Amino acid sequence: MKKIVIVYGLIAGLIVSILMVITQPLIDQEFLNYDSGMFVGYATMVLALAMVFVGVKRYRDQVLGGVISFGKAFVAGLLITIIASVMYAVTWDIYYRVAASDFGEKYASHYLEKMEKEGASAEEISSMRIEMENFNEMYQNTFIRFGITSMEILPVGIFISLLCAAILRKPETKWTESRS
């Protein structure tokens, strides 16, 4: 299982990391806005985490002889997800430090402008500005940023792992002959 989990975890991590690095500059150039960028980001996560299905199926068919319990399938999927999630968070941290250290300010500006256009009161906007400034200050901590970034992809991967385990589980069948 270890080899399959590592290989498919790395493939999923590479896919999601490469797609993040490709799409993030498009948001900065307003090709995508922050709202559609979120949709694109989660779509790339789902695409990358399709490797959970492929990895669990390969584990079932090639290592376990076509039989796998829900639990083993879920654990394999979860391990693939964890590898991909760590790669995603590390990639974002590197990208953030190199090219997107102003991400928080740009996102805050976008969100506050959106609130203004939607008719939020000056008090609501001011309160949100303070909240975003506090968040951006906290986001400067590498460990907090890593945790927040991991929590973007991890729930998606857990859901996909559960789904794949349910679809791919194949318990061992016991055939008994009854003679009358």
Phi and psi restraints in degrees (value plus and minus 20) as a CYANA .aco file:
   2 LYS   PHI     -76.3   -36.3
   2 LYS   PSI     -67.2   -27.2
   3 LYS   PHI     -82.9   -42.9
   3 LYS   PSI     -64.5   -24.5
   4 ILE   PHI     -83.9   -43.9
   4 ILE   PSI     -65.1   -25.1
   5 VAL   PHI     -80.5   -40.5
   5 VAL   PSI     -65.4   -25.4
   6 ILE   PHI     -85.6   -45.6
   6 ILE   PSI     -67.3   -27.3
   7 VAL   PHI     -80.8   -40.8
   7 VAL   PSI     -70.8   -30.8
   8 TYR   PHI     -94.4   -54.4
   8 TYR   PSI     -49.5    -9.5
   9 GLY   PHI     -84.6   -44.6
   9 GLY   PSI     -62.7   -22.7
  10 LEU   PHI     -86.9   -46.9
  10 LEU   PSI     -60.0   -20.0
  11 ILE   PHI     -82.9   -42.9
  11 ILE   PSI     -67.6   -27.6
  12 ALA   PHI     -81.1   -41.1
  12 ALA   PSI     -63.2   -23.2
  13 GLY   PHI     -83.1   -43.1
  13 GLY   PSI     -60.5   -20.5
  14 LEU   PHI     -84.4   -44.4
  14 LEU   PSI     -64.5   -24.5
  15 ILE   PHI     -79.8   -39.8
  15 ILE   PSI     -72.6   -32.6
  16 VAL   PHI     -86.9   -46.9
  16 VAL   PSI     -54.6   -14.6
  17 SER   PHI     -90.7   -50.7
  17 SER   PSI     -64.8   -24.8
  18 ILE   PHI     -83.3   -43.3
  18 ILE   PSI     -63.9   -23.9
  19 LEU   PHI     -85.6   -45.6
  19 LEU   PSI     -53.5   -13.5
  20 MET   PHI     -85.1   -45.1
  20 MET   PSI     -65.9   -25.9
  21 VAL   PHI     -86.1   -46.1
  21 VAL   PSI     -51.4   -11.4
  22 ILE   PHI     -94.4   -54.4
  22 ILE   PSI     -63.8   -23.8
  23 THR   PHI    -102.2   -62.2
  23 THR   PSI     -49.0    -9.0
  24 GLN   PHI     -78.1   -38.1
  24 GLN   PSI     -64.5   -24.5
  25 PRO   PHI     -84.5   -44.5
  25 PRO   PSI     -45.5    -5.5
  26 LEU   PHI     -87.7   -47.7
  26 LEU   PSI     -52.5   -12.5
  27 ILE   PHI     -89.6   -49.6
  27 ILE   PSI     -61.9   -21.9
  28 ASP   PHI     -81.8   -41.8
  28 ASP   PSI     -49.4    -9.4
  29 GLN   PHI    -114.4   -74.4
  29 GLN   PSI     -10.3    29.7
  30 GLU   PHI      42.4    82.4
  30 GLU   PSI       1.5    41.5
  31 PHE   PHI     -86.1   -46.1
  31 PHE   PSI     -60.7   -20.7
  32 LEU   PHI    -138.1   -98.1
  32 LEU   PSI     125.8   165.8
  33 ASN   PHI    -115.9   -75.9
  33 ASN   PSI     157.3   197.3
  34 TYR   PHI     -87.0   -47.0
  34 TYR   PSI     -49.7    -9.7
  35 ASP   PHI     -92.1   -52.1
  35 ASP   PSI     -69.5   -29.5
  36 SER   PHI     -91.1   -51.1
  36 SER   PSI     -48.2    -8.2
  37 GLY   PHI     -82.5   -42.5
  37 GLY   PSI     -55.0   -15.0
  38 MET   PHI     -85.5   -45.5
  38 MET   PSI     -62.6   -22.6
  39 PHE   PHI     -81.6   -41.6
  39 PHE   PSI     -66.5   -26.5
  40 VAL   PHI     -81.3   -41.3
  40 VAL   PSI     -62.1   -22.1
  41 GLY   PHI     -80.1   -40.1
  41 GLY   PSI     -67.5   -27.5
  42 TYR   PHI     -90.4   -50.4
  42 TYR   PSI     -52.3   -12.3
  43 ALA   PHI     -84.0   -44.0
  43 ALA   PSI     -59.6   -19.6
  44 THR   PHI     -88.0   -48.0
  44 THR   PSI     -52.9   -12.9
  45 MET   PHI     -84.1   -44.1
  45 MET   PSI     -65.2   -25.2
  46 VAL   PHI     -83.0   -43.0
  46 VAL   PSI     -62.8   -22.8
  47 LEU   PHI     -79.4   -39.4
  47 LEU   PSI     -68.7   -28.7
  48 ALA   PHI     -84.6   -44.6
  48 ALA   PSI     -60.2   -20.2
  49 LEU   PHI     -98.0   -58.0
  49 LEU   PSI     -17.5    22.5
  50 ALA   PHI     -82.4   -42.4
  50 ALA   PSI     -40.5    -0.5
  51 MET   PHI     -84.9   -44.9
  51 MET   PSI     -40.7    -0.7
  52 VAL   PHI     -82.0   -42.0
  52 VAL   PSI     -67.3   -27.3
  53 PHE   PHI     -79.9   -39.9
  53 PHE   PSI     -69.1   -29.1
  54 VAL   PHI     -82.1   -42.1
  54 VAL   PSI     -64.5   -24.5
  55 GLY   PHI     -85.7   -45.7
  55 GLY   PSI     -64.3   -24.3
  56 VAL   PHI     -86.0   -46.0
  56 VAL   PSI     -60.4   -20.4
  57 LYS   PHI     -83.6   -43.6
  57 LYS   PSI     -63.8   -23.8
  58 ARG   PHI     -83.4   -43.4
  58 ARG   PSI     -62.3   -22.3
  59 TYR   PHI     -80.0   -40.0
  59 TYR   PSI     -66.5   -26.5
  60 ARG   PHI     -81.5   -41.5
  60 ARG   PSI     -69.2   -29.2
  61 ASP   PHI     -97.7   -57.7
  61 ASP   PSI     -60.1   -20.1
  62 GLN   PHI    -115.4   -75.4
  62 GLN   PSI     -48.2    -8.2
  63 VAL   PHI    -122.1   -82.1
  63 VAL   PSI     -61.1   -21.1
  64 LEU   PHI    -121.5   -81.5
  64 LEU   PSI     -10.6    29.4
  65 GLY   PHI      48.1    88.1
  65 GLY   PSI      10.2    50.2
  66 GLY   PHI      67.2   107.2
  66 GLY   PSI     -12.7    27.3
  67 VAL   PHI    -143.6  -103.6
  67 VAL   PSI     111.6   151.6
  68 ILE   PHI    -174.1  -134.1
  68 ILE   PSI     119.4   159.4
  69 SER   PHI    -102.2   -62.2
  69 SER   PSI     143.4   183.4
  70 PHE   PHI     -78.2   -38.2
  70 PHE   PSI     -63.8   -23.8
  71 GLY   PHI     -81.7   -41.7
  71 GLY   PSI     -67.3   -27.3
  72 LYS   PHI     -85.1   -45.1
  72 LYS   PSI     -59.3   -19.3
  73 ALA   PHI     -84.7   -44.7
  73 ALA   PSI     -62.0   -22.0
  74 PHE   PHI     -85.2   -45.2
  74 PHE   PSI     -63.6   -23.6
  75 VAL   PHI     -81.9   -41.9
  75 VAL   PSI     -64.6   -24.6
  76 ALA   PHI     -80.6   -40.6
  76 ALA   PSI     -65.5   -25.5
  77 GLY   PHI     -83.1   -43.1
  77 GLY   PSI     -60.8   -20.8
  78 LEU   PHI     -84.7   -44.7
  78 LEU   PSI     -60.7   -20.7
  79 LEU   PHI     -85.3   -45.3
  79 LEU   PSI     -60.4   -20.4
  80 ILE   PHI     -80.9   -40.9
  80 ILE   PSI     -63.7   -23.7
  81 THR   PHI     -81.3   -41.3
  81 THR   PSI     -62.4   -22.4
  82 ILE   PHI     -83.8   -43.8
  82 ILE   PSI     -63.6   -23.6
  83 ILE   PHI     -81.5   -41.5
  83 ILE   PSI     -67.0   -27.0
  84 ALA   PHI     -82.7   -42.7
  84 ALA   PSI     -59.3   -19.3
  85 SER   PHI     -85.0   -45.0
  85 SER   PSI     -62.2   -22.2
  86 VAL   PHI     -84.0   -44.0
  86 VAL   PSI     -64.5   -24.5
  87 MET   PHI     -81.5   -41.5
  87 MET   PSI     -61.2   -21.2
  88 TYR   PHI     -80.9   -40.9
  88 TYR   PSI     -68.1   -28.1
  89 ALA   PHI     -87.0   -47.0
  89 ALA   PSI     -59.8   -19.8
  90 VAL   PHI     -85.4   -45.4
  90 VAL   PSI     -63.4   -23.4
  91 THR   PHI     -80.8   -40.8
  91 THR   PSI     -65.2   -25.2
  92 TRP   PHI     -82.1   -42.1
  92 TRP   PSI     -61.6   -21.6
  93 ASP   PHI     -82.1   -42.1
  93 ASP   PSI     -63.1   -23.1
  94 ILE   PHI     -84.9   -44.9
  94 ILE   PSI     -66.8   -26.8
  95 TYR   PHI     -81.4   -41.4
  95 TYR   PSI     -63.0   -23.0
  96 TYR   PHI     -78.7   -38.7
  96 TYR   PSI     -66.9   -26.9
  97 ARG   PHI     -86.5   -46.5
  97 ARG   PSI     -56.7   -16.7
  98 VAL   PHI    -105.5   -65.5
  98 VAL   PSI     -62.7   -22.7
  99 ALA   PHI    -151.5  -111.5
  99 ALA   PSI     -27.7    12.3
 100 ALA   PHI    -156.7  -116.7
 100 ALA   PSI      14.1    54.1
 101 SER   PHI     -85.2   -45.2
 101 SER   PSI     -35.7     4.3
 102 ASP   PHI    -116.5   -76.5
 102 ASP   PSI      -7.9    32.1
 103 PHE   PHI     -75.3   -35.3
 103 PHE   PSI     -67.6   -27.6
 104 GLY   PHI     -79.7   -39.7
 104 GLY   PSI     -62.5   -22.5
 105 GLU   PHI     -87.5   -47.5
 105 GLU   PSI     -62.1   -22.1
 106 LYS   PHI     -85.3   -45.3
 106 LYS   PSI     -61.7   -21.7
 107 TYR   PHI     -85.7   -45.7
 107 TYR   PSI     -63.3   -23.3
 108 ALA   PHI     -80.4   -40.4
 108 ALA   PSI     -64.2   -24.2
 109 SER   PHI     -80.2   -40.2
 109 SER   PSI     -66.0   -26.0
 110 HIS   PHI     -79.8   -39.8
 110 HIS   PSI     -66.9   -26.9
 111 TYR   PHI     -87.3   -47.3
 111 TYR   PSI     -61.2   -21.2
 112 LEU   PHI     -86.8   -46.8
 112 LEU   PSI     -58.3   -18.3
 113 GLU   PHI     -83.3   -43.3
 113 GLU   PSI     -60.2   -20.2
 114 LYS   PHI     -82.7   -42.7
 114 LYS   PSI     -63.2   -23.2
 115 MET   PHI     -80.9   -40.9
 115 MET   PSI     -61.7   -21.7
 116 GLU   PHI     -83.2   -43.2
 116 GLU   PSI     -64.6   -24.6
 117 LYS   PHI     -83.5   -43.5
 117 LYS   PSI     -51.7   -11.7
 118 GLU   PHI    -104.4   -64.4
 118 GLU   PSI     -17.9    22.1
 119 GLY   PHI      68.5   108.5
 119 GLY   PSI       3.2    43.2
 120 ALA   PHI     -87.1   -47.1
 120 ALA   PSI     129.3   169.3
 121 SER   PHI     -92.0   -52.0
 121 SER   PSI     141.5   181.5
 122 ALA   PHI     -81.2   -41.2
 122 ALA   PSI     -55.2   -15.2
 123 GLU   PHI     -86.7   -46.7
 123 GLU   PSI     -62.2   -22.2
 124 GLU   PHI     -84.2   -44.2
 124 GLU   PSI     -62.4   -22.4
 125 ILE   PHI     -86.1   -46.1
 125 ILE   PSI     -63.0   -23.0
 126 SER   PHI     -82.8   -42.8
 126 SER   PSI     -62.6   -22.6
 127 SER   PHI     -83.1   -43.1
 127 SER   PSI     -62.8   -22.8
 128 MET   PHI     -87.4   -47.4
 128 MET   PSI     -57.3   -17.3
 129 ARG   PHI     -79.3   -39.3
 129 ARG   PSI     -65.2   -25.2
 130 ILE   PHI     -83.7   -43.7
 130 ILE   PSI     -63.5   -23.5
 131 GLU   PHI     -81.4   -41.4
 131 GLU   PSI     -62.2   -22.2
 132 MET   PHI     -90.1   -50.1
 132 MET   PSI     -56.8   -16.8
 133 GLU   PHI     -83.3   -43.3
 133 GLU   PSI     -61.4   -21.4
 134 ASN   PHI     -84.1   -44.1
 134 ASN   PSI     -62.7   -22.7
 135 PHE   PHI     -81.9   -41.9
 135 PHE   PSI     -66.5   -26.5
 136 ASN   PHI     -81.6   -41.6
 136 ASN   PSI     -55.4   -15.4
 137 GLU   PHI     -86.1   -46.1
 137 GLU   PSI     -64.3   -24.3
 138 MET   PHI     -85.6   -45.6
 138 MET   PSI     -55.8   -15.8
 139 TYR   PHI     -86.6   -46.6
 139 TYR   PSI     -35.3     4.7
 140 GLN   PHI     -89.5   -49.5
 140 GLN   PSI     -40.8    -0.8
 141 ASN   PHI     -94.7   -54.7
 141 ASN   PSI     101.7   141.7
 142 THR   PHI     -76.9   -36.9
 142 THR   PSI     -62.3   -22.3
 143 PHE   PHI     -88.6   -48.6
 143 PHE   PSI     -59.8   -19.8
 144 ILE   PHI     -86.3   -46.3
 144 ILE   PSI     -64.4   -24.4
 145 ARG   PHI     -80.5   -40.5
 145 ARG   PSI     -62.1   -22.1
 146 PHE   PHI     -82.0   -42.0
 146 PHE   PSI     -65.0   -25.0
 147 GLY   PHI     -83.4   -43.4
 147 GLY   PSI     -64.4   -24.4
 148 ILE   PHI     -83.5   -43.5
 148 ILE   PSI     -64.0   -24.0
 149 THR   PHI     -84.8   -44.8
 149 THR   PSI     -60.9   -20.9
 150 SER   PHI     -81.8   -41.8
 150 SER   PSI     -56.7   -16.7
 151 MET   PHI     -93.1   -53.1
 151 MET   PSI     -28.7    11.3
 152 GLU   PHI     -93.9   -53.9
 152 GLU   PSI     -64.1   -24.1
 153 ILE   PHI    -116.1   -76.1
 153 ILE   PSI     -51.2   -11.2
 154 LEU   PHI     -78.9   -38.9
 154 LEU   PSI     -67.2   -27.2
 155 PRO   PHI     -81.5   -41.5
 155 PRO   PSI     -55.4   -15.4
 156 VAL   PHI     -82.9   -42.9
 156 VAL   PSI     -65.8   -25.8
 157 GLY   PHI     -86.2   -46.2
 157 GLY   PSI     -56.9   -16.9
 158 ILE   PHI     -84.3   -44.3
 158 ILE   PSI     -64.7   -24.7
 159 PHE   PHI     -81.2   -41.2
 159 PHE   PSI     -66.0   -26.0
 160 ILE   PHI     -84.4   -44.4
 160 ILE   PSI     -58.4   -18.4
 161 SER   PHI     -83.2   -43.2
 161 SER   PSI     -62.3   -22.3
 162 LEU   PHI     -83.1   -43.1
 162 LEU   PSI     -64.6   -24.6
 163 LEU   PHI     -82.4   -42.4
 163 LEU   PSI     -66.6   -26.6
 164 CYS   PHI     -84.3   -44.3
 164 CYS   PSI     -59.8   -19.8
 165 ALA   PHI     -82.9   -42.9
 165 ALA   PSI     -59.7   -19.7
 166 ALA   PHI     -87.8   -47.8
 166 ALA   PSI     -60.1   -20.1
 167 ILE   PHI     -93.8   -53.8
 167 ILE   PSI     -62.0   -22.0
 168 LEU   PHI    -111.4   -71.4
 168 LEU   PSI     -30.0    10.0
 169 ARG   PHI     -80.9   -40.9
 169 ARG   PSI     118.5   158.5
 170 LYS   PHI    -167.5  -127.5
 170 LYS   PSI      73.0   113.0
 171 PRO   PHI     -90.8   -50.8
 171 PRO   PSI     137.1   177.1
 172 GLU   PHI     -88.9   -48.9
 172 GLU   PSI     113.6   153.6
 173 THR   PHI    -117.7   -77.7
 173 THR   PSI     121.4   161.4
 174 LYS   PHI    -131.2   -91.2
 174 LYS   PSI      99.8   139.8
 175 TRP   PHI    -119.8   -79.8
 175 TRP   PSI     108.1   148.1
 176 THR   PHI    -143.5  -103.5
 176 THR   PSI     117.3   157.3
 177 GLU   PHI    -114.1   -74.1
 177 GLU   PSI     112.5   152.5
 178 SER   PHI    -133.7   -93.7
 178 SER   PSI     108.7   148.7
 179 ARG   PHI    -136.5   -96.5
 179 ARG   PSI     112.1   152.1
